[in-house]
Amino acid sequence: MKILIAAAAVAAAAAFAAPAMAQTAVGPISGYANLGYAYAHEDPVNLSAIQGRLGARATYFGVEGQGAFGIGDDTDSGVKVKLRSEYSGYAVGFLPLKDTGVELFARVGYGHTSIKAKSGAVSVNAGVDSLNYGAGAQYFFNHGPNGVRADYTRYDFRGAGNGNGDVFSISYVRKFGGQ
């Protein structure tokens, strides 16, 4: 019974404090766009892509959508592999470092990757879903709306034997709106 009373007291205090905390933690809503290059190591092949993102954020939290299409291909055991497309959605946590123009971030999301494999006259298209998570940093020139972003994302492909992928990317960032 004491645990129930203590839990109710904590819940009530949180309910009254949440709006005040949200007002200071959330801040104004703004948007951003990224365009860049991604290098993916998905054992046993290495693939490259042009990657774009659109996002909306408050001071510390945001959401972003990502899409990519492959450039180039790689060959494994005589099979040519190319990334056809990738799309995903993320929840993102931001940590702006005061007066530096630098922000650290971590993200987690879900996505879908589509590849094409070709050997001789036989061509196969396949797609797989993934749980994605990663982190990175971005730097804004003179604290303005333009910057660069570097990040790492791990793709945990769903299903038996689908493995993992490691994606490293660098991109141009443009902020819009309140921040």
N, C-alpha and C positions, 0 to 999 in steps of 0.2 A: 504494500500500500504506500509506503514512504517513497518508493521508486516512482510510482504513478504520480504522486503529488509533485515530486521534484521535476519529473518530465513535463508535467502540465505547466509548472512555473517557468521552466526554460522555454517552452513553446510560446507561452504568453509574452515573455520578455522579447523573444525573437520576432514575434509578430508586430510588436510596437516599434522595435528598433529597425526592422527591415526597410520600411520606406525611407527613413533618414539615411541609412547606409546606402541604399540603392541610389539615392539622389546624388551622393558624393562619389560613389564608385562608378556609376554609369556615365554621367556627363553627357555631352551632346553626341548625337548620332552622326556619323560621317560614312563616306564610302571610299573605296579604293579599287584600283585596277592594276594588274601586273601583266607583263609580257616578257617571256624569257626563254632560256634554254634549259633542258633537263637531260641528265645522263642517268640511265637506268641499268643497273646490273641485276639481271634476273637469270640466275644460274641456269644454263651455262652460256647465255648470250649477253651482250652489252648493246643497248639500244639508245637512240637519241630522239629527242622530241622538241617541238616548239610548244610551249605551255602558256596558258593564259588563266588569270583568276579575276573574279569580281567578288567584292566583299562589302559588308556593312559592319560597322563596329561602334562601340562606345569606348570609353577610355581603356578599360581592361578586358572587355569581352567582345567577341564578334562571331560572325559566320562568313564562310566563303565557299564559293563554287569554283571548281577547277576543271579545265578541259585541256586536252593535248592531242596532237597528231604526230605520228612518227616521221622522222627524216632519216634516210639511210636504212641499212639493215645489217645483220650479222649472220654468219654461217656456223652451224654446229653439225658435224658428221654429215656434211653434204646437204643439209637442210637450211635453206635461207629463211630467216625469221625477220619480220618487220612489225613494229608497233603500228596498228591501224588507228586506234583512238583510245583515249582514257578520259573518264569523267568521274568526278567525286565531289562530295560535300563535306565540310568540316565545321566543327566548333573550335574557336581559337581563343586562347588566353594571351593577352599582351602585357608586357612589363616595360613601360617607358623608363629609360634611365635619365633622370633629371638633367636638363641643360646640356645634353650631349648630342641630340639628334639621333640617338641609337634606341632601338626597341628590341627586346627579346620576345620571343613568342613560342608557344607550344600549341599543337593542334592534334585533334583526333577526328576521324571521319570514316566514311564508307564509300567505296568506289567500284568501278567496273573497268576492266582493261580488255581490249580486243586486239588480237594479233593475227597475222597471216603467216603461214608456214608453207614453203614451196620446195619441192624436190622434183626436178625434171618437169614432167607435164602435170604432176599432181599438186594441187593447191588446196589448202585447208584453212578456213577461218574459224577461230575459236575465241570465246570470251570467258572471263572468270571474274567473280566478285572478290573484293578484298576489304579487310579492316585495315585502316591506315593510321599511322601516328608518327609524329616527328616534332622537330624543333628547328629554330633558326634565329636570325637577326636581320634587322633592316636598319639602314642609315639614311636619314633625310638631310640633303645638302642645305646648309644654312637654316636649318629648322623649317624649311619650306615644304611645298607639296611634292617635290620630286626626290626620288631616292633609289637605292639599290637594295635588293633582298637576296640573301643566301639561306638555303635551308636543306635539311635532310628529312626524308620521309621513308618509313618502312612500310611496305605493302605486305600484309599477311594474307596471302591468297586462300580463299575458303575452299574447302573440299579436300578429300584425301589425296595426298601426294602432290598438291599444287605448289608447295614451297613458299618462298618469300622473294621480295624484290627490294633493292635499296636504290632510292632515287635521290640524286643530288641536283639542285637547281640554283640558277642565278637569274635574276630578273630585274627589270626596270619597274619602279613603283610610282604610281601617281595617286595622291590623296585628293578627295573631293569633299567639300562641306566643312563641318564644324571643327575639324582638328588639323 
